[in-house]
Amino acid sequence: MRTIIEAHVARPGLAVVEVAAPDDATAFAVQELLAAQCAIAAAERTVHEPGEPGVRLRLFLDLHPNDQDNPVSDGET
């Protein structure tokens, strides 16, 4: 998976979440559960690393998406 950059975790409420699951369906189901609770930048695909079990999915979430004082939550990043 790619490197996490500082902007992804620049303030309280931002998080990078990696999901490890046995298959795509399970990984995307977890993503849907998180999307129901907070704002996310959803992943469109999973990644399978050779030699590792299952698939991985990385998504970015914002627990405070209506924080108008922060450009990260306004989609200006």
WOWOVEN-V794111 format. One record per run of one state. SS is the DSSP state (h for helix, s for strand, l for the rest). FROM is the first residue (numbers start at 0). TO is the last residue. If there is no record, write none. Layout:
BEGIN
SS & FROM & TO
SS & FROM & TO
END
This chain:
BEGIN
l & 0 & 4
h & 5 & 8
l & 9 & 12
s & 13 & 20
l & 21 & 22
h & 23 & 34
l & 35 & 37
s & 38 & 40
l & 41 & 45
s & 46 & 46
l & 47 & 53
s & 54 & 61
l & 62 & 76
END
